[in-house]
């Protein structure tokens, strides 16, 4: 019985040594020296206590994961960011590292039951998930139809707990393609209590979420002079 429990718990663990090294390298060295200015806007809200958080950011650059972890990761919230990534990103040596840093793959167009189950298990454990609803890097911020994975996941998880909150996030850089000593800004929107939106269709909810993400991106863009 104890062995089984330990096996389940280990399945979700982030390698502590790799996690420490990754945080040190990315936040204290890379982000500090690459960007000249970093701004985080939380619009005076506090993350709901004892709730399950899903972060829903815009996706404009490969830097997004690093800057989001700085804003909402272990140092800021005492919770790690558990990223949903594409299967291609989980291949080879990169995949080996990403897996041990808490990432896992999912097909947002057609999520498998096993991937959804894994994500729901993480949420039941109080982990903080990151889902890029656009499904890919959208460098120029073109209007896209959001993928269905986030809403499907949130609805399934809502059967286990009614404390699911989705935070719409806008990420912007002073340059479309971030360059050395450029700036970035992250704007965090008001948490969306999933229990209040269970009667919406996927299309209706995604339209609403897309609007909230766009509002936050506009705030972030203004703060980097774009």
N, C-alpha and C positions, 0 to 999 in steps of 0.2 A: 504493500500500500504506500509506504513512504517513498519507495524507489520510483513508483509510478508518478507520484506527486512531484518529486524532484526532477524527473524526466520532462514533465510538462512545463515546470517552471524554467528549466534550462533552455527550453525551446524558444522562450521569449527574451532571454537575457542578452544584453549587449556586452561584448567582451570589454571588461573594465580597463585593461591596459590599452587596447586600441582606442577605446572611447576617450581616454585621458589624452593620449598622444594626438588624436585627431582634433580634439578641442583646442589643445595648446597650439598646434601648428596652424589651424585655420583661423581661430579667433585672435590669438595673441601675436601671430606673425603675419600670415597672408592678408587677412582683411585689414589689419592695422596699417600695413605699409602700402597695400595696393590702392586703397581708397583714401582720399584726402578728407572726406567728411561723411559721417554716418548719422542718420537721423531716424528715430523711431517715434511714431505718433500713435498713442493708444486712445486718443479721444476721451480721456478721463474715465474709462470704464475699468472694472476689475474682473478678472476671470472668475466665473462662478465657482464657488468652493464645492469640492466633492462632486464635480460634474465631469462627464466624459467630453473631451474637447477634440473637434476635428478642425484643423486649420485648412482653409480653402483659399490659397493665394493665386494671383495671376502668375503667369509663367513667361518671363521675357528673356531669360538668360540662364546659362549653366551656373551662374553665381547665385541663383535664387535659393538653392538649398542651403548654402553656407550662410548667407545673410539672414535667412529665416531662422536658422538654428541659433544664431547670435541673439536675435530678438526674442525668440520664444523657446529656446532650448533649456538645458539643465541649469545653466547659471542664472537665467532670468526667471524660470518658473518651477525649478526643481523637478522638471519632467523632461525626458528626452523626446526629440521629434522622431517619430517612427514613420518613415517615408514609404509611400506606395510608389514603386517605380516600374518601368516597362521591363519585359522579359529580357530584351536585348542588353539592358544596363546591368543585368545580373549574371552576365556571362564572364568566363575567364577570371583573371586575377582581380579585376575591378569588382566583379560579383562576389568574390570571396571576401573582400574587405567590406563591401556594402552590407552583406548579410550579417557580418559580425558587428556592424555599427547600427543594426536595428532595421535595415531596409528589407522590403519584401516585394515581390513582383505581383502585378495584377493586370488583367486585360480589362480596361474600363469600358470598352465597347461591349464585351461579353464576359463578365467576371465569372470565373469558375466557382463552384460551390466550396471547394477547399480553400481558395484564396479568401472568399468572403468569410468563411468560418474562422480562419486564422485572424482576420482583421477584427471580427466581432469578439473573439477571445481576448485580443489585446485591449479592446475597449472595455470589456468586463473587468479587466485587471486594472483599469484606470489609466491606461497609457494614452499618450497624446498622438493622434494620427495626423499626417500631412497628406492631403490629396490635392493634386493639381487638376482641377475640374476641366481645364481646356485640353488636357491629355497630351500636350506636347509644347515645346517652346514656341511661343507666338511672338516673335521678336518685335514686330511693328504694331502689336495690339489690335490686329484685325478682329472684327466681330465673328466669333465662332459659336456654334451650338455646343454647349457643355456636354461632356460625356455623362452617361447615366450611372456610372459606378458609385459616386458619392451618395446620391440620393437612395439608391438601392441598399447600400450598406447602412446608411443612417436609419432607414425604415426597418430593416431587419434587426438592427441593434436596439431600436426603440421598443421591441417586444421584450427585451431583457431589462431595460432601464429607461426611465423617463427623464433622465438628467443629461441628455445629449445636447451639446451646444456647438454650433458651427460658427466659426469666426471668419468672415470674409476679409481678405487681405489684399492690399494693392502694393506692388513692389515696382519702384521706378529708379532708373539710373540717369545721370546727367547726359550720358551718351547712349544712343541706341545699342551700340556694342560697347560695353564698359571697357574703358582704357585706364592705364596707370594714372593714379591720382585723380580719377573722376569721383563722383559722389553717388550715394544711393540713399533712398528713403523708403521706409516701410510704414504703411498706414493700416492700423488695425480697426476694423469696424465693430459695431455692436454685436455681441453674441446673438445668434439666431437659435432660439429654443425649438428643437425639432418637434417636440410634442404639440406645438401650435400650428404645425404645417403638414400634419399627416394626411389631411384630406385633399391635398393638392396632387395633381398628376405630376409625373416626372418633368414633363414639358413646362408646366406652370411653375414648379419650384425652381427649375434651372433658369428660367427667365428672371425670376425674382433674385436668385443668388447672383446671376451674372450682373444684374443691375447694381447690387450691393458691392460686388468686387470692383466694378467700374467706378463707382463713387470713390472708393478708397484709392484706386489707382490715380484718379484725377487729383486727389489731394497730394499724393506722393509726387506726381509729375510737377505740380506747382512748386513743391518744395525743393526740387532739383533744377528749377528754371526751364522746364519744358512745357 
